[in-house]
Structures are given as structure tokens and as C-alpha cells.
Amino acid sequence: MTKTETNLLESVSILVGVLIGSILAYFYNTIIGIPMIDASEFEVWNMLIFIAIPVLTGFVAGMIGKSKAMENGLISGLSTGAINAIISFVLLAIRIAEEPISYHEGSFAFSLIVMLFLWGIVGAMGGRLAKEYSI
């Protein structure tokens, strides 16, 4: 493949990973809710879904563009994490506007920042898995 074809393939792989991750992040936040507001709502299956989304986006991005699978997984994981943080923030703002709830702003902001980088790292691991175990 030529260099332009390789660059196009990497761009498409990142885009596909981000689209899949964005759809899953939207469903994660709307159906399950925002477990970062109250720790008592957070359960084990929430954590499994929370980790599975960036692994899946990184794996898909790594499968499509194998030459830079880990970098593609990192970019798609960071992008999906940013989109998930935006969705969480908007849903929290809507929830607060409808009915005042008590939460600690600092802990919510910290969890969003940690989530962003965690999703980037886990997305990169998913890309590495795709590169290592793909045919």
C-alpha cells in the first residue's frame, strides 16, 4: 500500500472506533445512568461495561489499521472518553436542572478526568490485543 492509502486506512480505523465507542458511551450513560454521582449506584457490571467500551473501540481501531494499532487504539479511546465525559456532563446538568441533587463537584470532575485517561490507556491495550492476536 502507498503512504496515502495507509494514512487513509488509519484515519478510517480511528473514525470507526470513535463512532462505535460514542454510540456505546451514549447507551452506557442513558440506560445505565451516571454511576459517578453516587458511589452506591456503582456495581461490578457497571465496571465491566465501563472497561469493555474502550477495549472494544481500541480493538476495532487496531483490527482495521494494524500498522499503528496501539496508537489508533489510544486515539480512539481518548476520543471516546472525551465524548463520554461530555455526555455525562450534559446529562448531569439536565438532571440538576430538573431536580436539585447533592453531589460533590470536585469528585465528579476528577472522575471525568481519570475516566478520560483510563479510556485512552485501555483503548491502547485493546489496539495492542488486536495487533497481537489478529490473523
Summary of the structure (lengths in Angstrom):
residues: 135
radius of gyration: 16.1
end to end distance: 18.2
largest distance: 56.5
contacts: 464
relative contact order: 0.19
helix: 84%
strand: 0%
